[in-house]
C-alpha cells in the first residue's frame, strides 16, 4: 500500500475566492477505492485521479 508521505511533502491548495457557498466541501469519497479524499491536499487529489489505484495509507 502506498503511504501518503511517499508522495512527497504536503502540497495544500485552497478553493478560489469566488467559490459558491454550497461548494465549500473539502472532501469526497473516491469512487474507485472508496477512501475519503481531502481536497485541500493536492497529493491526494492527484493520486485519486488515477483510473486504477488502491487506497492510500494516511500516515501523517
Backbone as CSV, one residue per row, in Angstrom:
resi,resn,N_x,N_y,N_z,CA_x,CA_y,CA_z,C_x,C_y,C_z
1,UNK,0.844,-1.172,0.000,0.000,0.000,0.000,0.892,1.238,0.000
2,UNK,0.566,2.218,-0.790,1.332,3.454,-0.860,0.981,4.355,0.317
3,UNK,2.009,4.906,0.957,1.799,5.842,2.058,1.712,7.252,1.500
4,UNK,0.929,8.079,2.138,0.789,9.466,1.727,2.138,10.171,1.739
5,UNK,2.981,9.875,2.725,4.291,10.521,2.809,5.206,10.116,1.657
6,UNK,4.947,8.970,1.014,5.729,8.555,-0.153,5.511,9.488,-1.341
7,UNK,4.423,10.232,-1.325,4.094,11.134,-2.431,4.733,12.510,-2.282
8,UNK,5.500,12.710,-1.215,6.205,13.969,-1.015,5.607,14.785,0.114
9,UNK,6.146,15.995,0.310,5.660,16.854,1.384,4.250,17.357,1.075
10,UNK,3.532,17.788,2.110,2.186,18.306,1.892,2.177,19.431,0.858
11,UNK,1.206,19.386,-0.003,1.017,20.418,-1.023,-0.435,20.841,-0.932
12,UNK,-0.680,21.881,-0.158,-2.066,22.264,0.072,-2.569,23.229,-0.981
13,UNK,-3.826,23.118,-1.234,-4.494,24.009,-2.166,-5.675,24.641,-1.463
14,UNK,-6.207,25.663,-2.043,-7.396,26.281,-1.469,-8.331,26.638,-2.610
15,UNK,-9.623,26.610,-2.342,-10.566,26.953,-3.397,-10.462,28.427,-3.752
16,UNK,-10.796,28.787,-4.973,-10.769,30.196,-5.349,-11.750,31.008,-4.515
17,UNK,-11.498,32.306,-4.414,-12.336,33.182,-3.596,-13.785,33.226,-4.071
18,UNK,-14.021,32.940,-5.332,-15.365,33.049,-5.891,-16.182,31.763,-5.765
19,UNK,-15.746,30.835,-4.918,-16.462,29.572,-4.759,-17.814,29.837,-4.108
20,UNK,-18.860,29.220,-4.634,-20.198,29.378,-4.077,-20.276,28.695,-2.716
21,UNK,-21.216,29.114,-1.904,-21.361,28.587,-0.548,-21.539,27.071,-0.535
22,UNK,-22.278,26.509,-1.470,-22.511,25.066,-1.475,-21.268,24.288,-1.900
23,UNK,-20.289,24.960,-2.484,-19.080,24.309,-2.968,-17.932,24.365,-1.960
24,UNK,-18.239,24.596,-0.709,-17.194,24.736,0.304,-16.719,23.401,0.861
25,UNK,-17.215,22.310,0.342,-16.816,20.996,0.841,-15.331,20.760,0.588
26,UNK,-14.687,20.095,1.509,-13.249,19.859,1.372,-12.900,18.384,1.238
27,UNK,-13.897,17.517,1.103,-13.602,16.096,0.935,-14.685,15.426,0.098
28,UNK,-14.322,14.264,-0.444,-15.273,13.439,-1.177,-14.838,11.986,-1.061
29,UNK,-15.710,11.070,-1.401,-15.383,9.646,-1.373,-14.987,9.224,-2.782
30,UNK,-13.800,8.657,-2.902,-13.288,8.213,-4.197,-14.144,7.051,-4.713
31,UNK,-14.644,7.141,-5.951,-15.470,6.064,-6.491,-14.676,4.793,-6.829
32,UNK,-13.354,4.885,-6.910,-12.525,3.722,-7.249,-12.174,2.910,-6.002
33,UNK,-11.622,3.583,-4.979,-11.146,2.856,-3.795,-11.990,3.111,-2.546
34,UNK,-12.973,3.983,-2.643,-13.915,4.276,-1.556,-13.261,4.918,-0.338
35,UNK,-12.132,5.600,-0.545,-11.458,6.303,0.536,-11.911,7.760,0.522
36,UNK,-12.011,8.366,1.704,-12.329,9.788,1.783,-11.088,10.569,1.360
37,UNK,-11.253,11.497,0.422,-10.149,12.271,-0.141,-10.229,13.703,0.374
38,UNK,-9.135,14.187,0.949,-9.034,15.571,1.403,-8.691,16.434,0.195
39,UNK,-9.638,17.238,-0.258,-9.430,18.029,-1.468,-8.500,19.221,-1.251
40,UNK,-8.069,19.468,-0.018,-7.095,20.530,0.215,-5.664,20.009,0.094
41,UNK,-5.498,18.702,-0.079,-4.173,18.090,-0.226,-4.006,17.645,-1.681
42,UNK,-3.198,18.369,-2.428,-3.036,18.094,-3.852,-2.453,16.712,-4.123
43,UNK,-1.652,16.188,-3.189,-1.112,14.833,-3.356,-2.242,13.821,-3.435
44,UNK,-3.213,13.956,-2.564,-4.344,13.033,-2.566,-5.181,13.194,-3.830
45,UNK,-5.392,14.421,-4.263,-6.171,14.651,-5.482,-5.525,13.994,-6.691
46,UNK,-4.219,14.163,-6.833,-3.514,13.576,-7.975,-3.562,12.053,-7.896
47,UNK,-3.338,11.496,-6.721,-3.350,10.040,-6.557,-4.707,9.455,-6.958
48,UNK,-5.770,10.061,-6.498,-7.105,9.517,-6.730,-7.637,9.808,-8.129
49,UNK,-6.906,10.547,-8.942,-7.283,10.758,-10.343,-6.835,9.600,-11.230
50,UNK,-5.979,8.729,-10.716,-5.542,7.565,-11.486,-6.723,6.608,-11.657
51,UNK,-6.905,6.052,-12.855,-8.058,5.176,-13.076,-8.041,3.903,-12.231
52,UNK,-6.876,3.337,-12.004,-6.768,2.124,-11.180,-5.766,2.406,-10.070
53,UNK,-6.250,2.446,-8.846,-5.372,2.691,-7.705,-5.981,2.046,-6.469
54,UNK,-5.136,1.875,-5.462,-5.619,1.387,-4.176,-5.664,2.568,-3.216
55,UNK,-6.281,2.369,-2.092,-6.378,3.428,-1.089,-4.985,3.781,-0.563
56,UNK,-4.806,5.046,-0.227,-3.555,5.500,0.369,-3.541,5.166,1.850
57,UNK,-2.372,4.873,2.374,-2.213,4.731,3.813,-1.893,6.120,4.346
58,UNK,-2.792,6.684,5.114,-2.596,8.031,5.654,-1.718,7.903,6.893
59,UNK,-0.490,8.397,6.794,0.485,8.223,7.872,0.925,9.539,8.491
60,UNK,0.245,10.604,8.194,0.637,11.910,8.743,-0.405,12.428,9.687
